[in-house]
Structure formats: C-alpha cells, structure tokens
C-alpha cells in the first residue's frame, strides 16, 4: 500500500505522525511510504533519516496526499481540503465534532476518516489518545503557571509559592489521563491540589496512587453536586479542565457565572478544547497566541499542547500508531476494520456517510453502520 505522511501545517504543530524507524518497518514489509519534505524537521527527524529508512521524500504535498492511506497528527486544515482524494483513508486526530464546516467539507470530499481519538483497544481504552493526554496533563500546570504571570494578564501568583507565601490552589476537573497527570505534576510542584470528578471509583484510584507516591491531593466527588464545583472554582488560583467524552462534544461544566466568580487574574487551562472545552467562556487559541482574558480570568485553550514537546510527543505517538498502520496497510482497510472492532470504532466518516454515533448525534445526522461491509457485499 502507498502510505503518505504530510508535513503538519496547523499553527505551532511540530509533530510528525511516524518516525524513521516506523517507516523502516513499513518499507521492509513491502509498502511504499511517501514523506513530505521537512515533515519531521521540527521534531528532530531529518529528511535524510526518512530517506535512509526507505521513504520517498516528496517536495510536492499533492504527491503525498495522493496515497491510499494518509497518516497525520492533527485535523485536516482548510488549505489541505483541495488535496483530499476521494476514497482515500486518513488516520489522525480528526476533531470533526466541534467543526461543522470541516465535517461538511470532509463528507463532500468522499474520504474515509479514522479518528485517533476514538480508536479503542481490547479493554475499551484509548491507546492513541492516551499518551497525548498524559503529555497534555503534564504540561497543563506549567501552562497555568505561564498564564498567571502578570505579563500574560494574570495576577502574578507563583504556583510554587516561596518562603512564607503559600503555593497556588489548583483545582483539576477530571481524574482520567489528563487530570491524573495534571494533579501529579501540580502536587510535585508543591501546589495545594483538589481533584474533582463525577466518577468516584476513578477518583479514589487516582488519589490512592498519588498518596502512594507521597503526594497529597484533596478529592471532591461531583456526582449530583454541581454547586460544589462552583464553590471549588471560586477559590482557585488555577483551574485545569481535564474532562473528555470520546467521540462527542465535552460537557459544559463551568458556567460563565462560575468564571466570573473567580479571583481576578486567576487562570483556566481548558485541555479538552479539541472537543469544545468544558467552560462556557472557552474558545480555541493557538500556540502562537495561547491566552486571552474573559471575565477577568486568563484562559489557555490550545488544542495541540503536546506540540510544545514535539520530539517526545512524536516518539510516543508513533509508537502506538505504527501497529494500526501495519494492520491497515497489511490486510487492507476494510479487512483490518472487520478484524479489529476497536479500530472500527475510530471510523468517523466513510465516503460521504457519518459512521460514529457520537459525531452523528452532535451533527444531527443519521449514522450509517459499517458502510464498508455493504460496499464489499455489492462488489462480491
């Protein structure tokens, strides 16, 4: 199979979907891998490394997008839409739920999209999203520390504290991969950390794990107690939104009134902005312009935070992506989907049809179940 790896062009994006070692594994299996020139340069992988691994280095982006399987990191950008080839398959973080215009364009293009954020493994976990979530979680307290600086519009709180000045009070909303890592790093920095979650079992497991590391955090269960969350937010120096609903838009857990009640110059890092974010005041920002102030609170809402540590993030992402690329290229797209229900769960759209139930609900469109099977029956 011909596999294309384009250069990412989203603002501040420095990752590449696969590394030279992964390319070598694919070319040794007999596949043709076309890598756009300079695709890996920003994460420390030179064209010569890809070439030595057997890749064809293409200076034309069109040549890469002409491949049957496109492996990328972030969602298709507006300037890439004209390069889409009907019937081609795109594997990457799709983010179609929050962007109706992009969804319409992708449906009209007749492509197949397998969203990395909704692919599941045999245990129901999210193997492609998980490492990026953990990285984003680890970065979130650091992004919050930047947002609290007076130069960013913050009130000048040093999150670690100093001498007799207390450290920041950090409220983490969510106890999954993002929330767990955010709480861990904030606690290691000496912050006073509260973790709020609607899932008591996951919250208890996280608190126990952190205590086992000598890190104290205060748990708050939110089930049936929305007022408790507002009260926690009101006294926070830094709020980290870390709630994800895979394949659908994030729930709005933080009202505008709750943000307005926060101390002026405090900060909100909404990590799940890819899926719309959990705050009514959140709107997507970019790595070049990461913050804005609304209701007196500094908001950081960057959708591709792992690009800040592009080499680490690329290595982590490529390691979990390669087995799926091998399966899709080796067996063929349709057989690979039929052989792996978790991979099939990642299919968002297929040649003009919406497949994923969460996306269909968000878009108000009827979902089509496994359309590739019907097409194969017609051919037979």
C-alpha positions in Angstrom: 0.0 0.0 0.0 1.1 3.6 -0.6 1.2 5.5 2.7 1.6 9.2 2.9 3.0 11.3 5.8 2.3 15.0 5.2 4.0 17.9 6.9 1.7 19.3 9.6 0.7 22.9 9.0 -1.6 23.7 12.0 -0.4 26.7 14.0 2.5 25.7 16.1 2.3 22.0 15.2 5.7 20.4 15.2 4.9 16.7 15.5 5.1 14.2 12.7 2.9 11.1 12.6 5.6 8.4 12.2 9.4 8.4 12.8 12.1 6.9 10.6 12.1 3.6 12.5 8.4 3.1 11.9 8.9 4.0 8.2 11.6 1.3 8.0 9.3 -1.3 9.4 6.6 -0.4 6.8 9.0 -0.3 3.8 10.6 -3.6 4.9 7.1 -5.1 4.8 6.8 -4.0 1.2 4.8 -0.8 1.5 5.7 2.5 -0.2 5.9 5.4 2.2 5.9 9.0 0.9 7.0 11.6 3.4 6.6 15.3 2.6 9.9 17.2 2.7 10.7 18.6 6.2 7.8 16.8 7.7 9.9 15.7 10.7 12.3 18.6 10.9 10.6 20.4 13.7 10.6 17.3 15.9 14.3 16.5 15.1 13.9 13.9 12.3 15.7 15.0 9.1 14.7 14.1 5.6 17.9 12.0 5.2 16.8 9.8 8.2 13.5 9.1 6.5 15.2 8.5 3.2 17.7 6.1 4.8 14.6 4.2 6.2 13.3 3.7 2.7 10.9 6.6 2.4 10.4 8.6 -0.8 10.8 12.3 0.1 8.3 14.3 -1.8 8.6 18.1 -2.2 5.0 18.1 -3.5 2.3 17.8 -0.9 -0.1 16.7 -3.6 2.1 13.6 -4.2 1.8 12.7 -0.5 -2.0 13.2 -0.4 -2.4 11.0 -3.4 -1.6 8.0 -1.3 -4.3 5.5 -0.4 -3.6 5.8 3.4 -2.7 9.2 4.9 -1.2 9.1 8.4 -1.1 12.5 10.1 -1.3 14.1 13.5 -3.9 16.9 13.6 -7.1 17.5 11.7 -7.2 18.4 8.1 -6.7 22.2 7.6 -8.7 24.4 5.3 -5.7 24.7 2.9 -5.4 20.9 2.7 -9.0 20.3 1.7 -8.3 20.7 -2.0 -5.7 17.9 -1.8 -8.1 15.2 -0.5 -8.6 12.2 -2.8 -12.0 10.5 -2.9 -11.8 7.1 -1.3 -8.5 7.7 0.5 -8.3 6.9 4.2 -7.0 9.4 6.8 -5.7 8.2 10.2 -5.1 11.0 12.7 -6.8 13.2 15.3 -9.9 14.2 13.3 -11.7 16.7 15.6 -14.9 16.7 13.5 -17.4 17.2 16.3 -16.5 20.8 17.1 -16.2 22.0 13.4 -19.4 21.6 11.4 -17.8 23.3 8.3 -14.9 20.9 8.3 -17.3 17.9 8.7 -19.3 19.1 5.7 -16.1 19.5 3.6 -14.8 16.1 4.5 -18.1 14.5 3.7 -18.2 16.2 0.4 -14.7 15.1 -0.4 -15.7 11.4 0.0 -12.8 10.4 2.2 -12.6 7.9 5.0 -11.6 9.2 8.4 -10.3 7.0 11.3 -10.1 9.3 14.3 -7.2 8.5 16.5 -9.1 10.0 19.5 -11.8 7.3 19.3 -9.9 4.2 18.4 -10.2 1.7 21.3 -8.2 -1.3 22.4 -9.5 -4.7 23.6 -10.0 -3.2 27.1 -12.0 -0.2 25.8 -9.1 2.2 26.5 -8.0 4.9 24.0 -4.4 3.8 23.0 -3.7 6.5 20.5 -5.1 9.3 22.6 -3.7 8.2 25.9 -0.1 9.2 25.5 -1.0 12.6 24.2 -3.5 13.1 27.1 -0.8 12.3 29.6 1.6 14.7 28.0 -1.0 17.5 27.9 -1.8 16.7 31.5 1.8 17.1 32.5 2.1 20.4 30.6 -1.2 21.9 31.9 0.2 23.1 35.3 3.1 24.6 33.5 0.8 26.4 31.0 -1.2 27.6 34.0 1.9 29.0 35.7 2.6 31.0 32.5 -0.9 32.2 32.4 -0.7 33.5 36.0 2.2 35.8 35.1 1.4 39.5 35.1 2.8 39.7 31.6 0.0 37.3 30.4 -2.7 39.3 32.3 -2.6 37.1 35.4 -2.4 38.3 39.0 1.2 37.3 39.4 0.8 34.2 41.5 3.8 31.9 41.6 2.3 28.5 41.8 5.1 27.0 43.9 4.9 29.7 46.5 8.0 31.0 48.2 9.1 31.4 51.8 6.0 32.3 53.9 3.8 32.8 50.8 1.5 29.8 50.2 1.6 28.0 46.8 -1.3 28.2 44.4 -4.5 26.4 44.9 -5.1 24.2 41.8 -8.4 22.6 41.0 -8.3 19.8 38.5 -11.6 18.8 37.0 -11.4 15.2 35.8 -9.5 12.1 37.1 -8.5 10.4 33.8 -5.2 10.5 31.9 -5.2 14.3 31.7 -6.4 15.0 35.1 -4.3 12.4 36.8 -1.1 13.8 35.3 -2.1 17.4 35.9 -2.7 16.6 39.6 0.6 14.7 39.8 2.7 17.5 38.4 0.9 20.2 40.4 1.4 18.3 43.6 5.0 17.7 42.9 5.4 21.5 42.4 4.0 21.9 45.9 0.6 23.3 44.9 -2.5 22.7 47.0 -4.4 20.4 44.7 -8.0 19.5 44.6 -9.3 16.9 42.1 -13.0 17.0 41.2 -14.6 14.1 39.4 -18.0 12.7 38.6 -16.6 9.1 38.8 -15.9 8.1 42.4 -14.1 4.9 41.5 -11.6 6.6 39.2 -11.2 9.4 41.6 -10.4 7.1 44.5 -7.9 5.1 42.4 -6.1 8.3 41.4 -6.0 9.6 45.0 -4.6 6.3 46.3 -2.0 6.2 43.6 -0.8 9.7 44.3 -0.7 9.1 48.0 1.4 6.0 47.3 3.9 8.4 45.7 3.8 10.7 48.7 1.6 13.3 47.0 -1.4 14.6 48.9 -4.5 15.8 46.9 -8.0 16.5 48.1 -10.7 14.6 46.3 -14.2 16.1 45.6 -17.0 13.9 44.2 -19.2 15.9 41.9 -22.0 13.4 41.1 -25.3 15.2 41.8 -23.5 18.2 43.3 -22.9 20.9 40.7 -22.9 23.7 43.3 -19.8 22.1 44.9 -17.8 22.5 41.7 -18.7 26.2 41.6 -17.5 26.6 45.1 -14.2 25.0 44.5 -13.6 27.0 41.3 -14.3 30.3 43.1 -11.4 29.9 45.4 -8.9 28.5 42.9 -5.8 30.3 41.6 -5.7 27.8 38.6 -8.4 25.6 37.2 -7.5 22.8 34.9 -10.3 21.3 32.8 -9.5 17.7 32.1 -12.8 16.1 31.1 -13.1 14.1 27.9 -16.1 12.4 26.3 -14.5 10.4 23.5 -16.3 11.0 20.1 -18.6 13.7 21.3 -18.5 17.3 22.5 -17.3 17.9 26.0 -19.9 18.7 28.7 -20.1 22.3 29.8 -19.4 22.0 33.5 -18.2 25.6 34.1 -20.7 28.3 33.6 -19.9 31.9 32.8 -21.1 32.9 36.2 -18.7 30.5 37.8 -15.8 32.0 35.9 -16.9 35.5 36.8 -16.8 34.5 40.5 -13.1 33.5 40.3 -10.5 35.8 41.7 -9.4 38.4 39.0 -6.2 37.4 37.3 -6.6 33.7 38.1 -6.2 31.2 35.3 -8.2 28.5 33.5 -6.4 25.8 31.3 -9.1 24.0 29.3 -7.2 21.0 27.9 -10.2 19.4 26.2 -10.8 22.4 23.9 -10.4 20.0 21.0 -13.9 18.7 21.8 -15.3 22.2 22.6 -13.9 22.6 26.2 -15.8 22.4 29.5 -16.1 26.1 30.2 -18.8 28.4 28.7 -16.1 31.1 28.3 -13.6 28.8 26.5 -12.7 29.4 22.9 -9.9 27.8 21.0 -6.5 29.6 20.9 -3.2 28.8 19.2 0.3 28.1 20.3 1.4 31.5 18.8 -1.4 33.3 20.7 -2.3 30.9 23.6 -4.2 33.1 26.0 -7.0 35.6 26.3 -8.8 37.2 29.2 -12.6 36.8 29.7 -14.5 37.7 32.9 -11.1 38.8 34.4 -9.7 35.2 34.1 -6.8 34.3 31.9 -7.8 31.4 29.6 -5.4 29.0 28.0 -7.2 26.8 25.4 -4.6 25.4 23.0 -5.8 22.2 21.1 -2.3 20.8 20.4 -0.4 21.3 23.6 1.9 18.2 23.1 3.4 20.0 20.1 5.3 22.1 22.8 7.4 19.0 23.4 7.4 17.8 19.8 10.1 15.2 19.9 8.8 13.4 23.0 5.3 13.6 21.7 6.2 12.3 18.3 8.1 9.3 19.6 5.2 8.5 21.9 2.6 8.9 19.2 4.5 7.0 16.6 5.0 4.0 18.9 1.3 3.5 19.4 0.3 4.4 15.8 2.6 2.0 14.0 0.7 -1.2 14.8 -2.5 0.2 13.4 -0.8 1.4 10.3 0.7 -2.0 9.8 -2.7 -3.6 10.2 -4.5 -1.2 7.8 -1.7 -1.5 5.1 -1.1 -5.2 5.5 -4.7 -6.6 5.5 -6.3 -3.7 3.6 -8.5 -1.0 5.1 -11.8 -2.9 5.2 -10.5 -6.3 6.4 -8.5 -4.5 9.1 -11.6 -2.8 10.3 -13.6 -6.0 10.4 -10.8 -7.8 12.2 -10.5 -5.2 15.0 -13.7 -3.7 16.4 -11.7 -1.2 18.4 -10.1 0.2 15.2 -13.6 0.2 13.6 -14.8 2.3 16.5 -12.5 5.0 15.3 -14.2 5.4 11.9 -15.9 8.8 11.9 -16.9 9.2 8.3 -16.8 6.9 5.3 -17.2 8.2 1.7 -19.9 10.8 2.5 -21.6 8.9 5.4 -21.3 9.6 9.1 -20.4 6.4 10.9 -19.6 7.3 14.5 -22.7 7.6 16.7 -21.3 10.5 18.8 -20.5 12.5 15.8 -23.9 11.8 14.3 -25.6 13.0 17.4 -23.6 16.2 17.6 -24.2 16.9 13.9 -27.9 16.0 13.9 -27.2 13.4 11.1 -28.2 9.7 11.0 -25.3 7.3 11.5 -24.6 4.6 8.9 -23.3 1.4 10.5 -20.1 -0.1 8.9 -20.8 1.1 5.3 -17.6 -0.6 4.1 -19.3 -4.0 4.6 -22.2 -3.2 2.4 -19.9 -1.9 -0.3 -17.9 -5.2 -0.2 -21.1 -7.2 -0.4 -22.1 -5.2 -3.5 -18.7 -5.9 -5.2 -19.0 -9.6 -4.4 
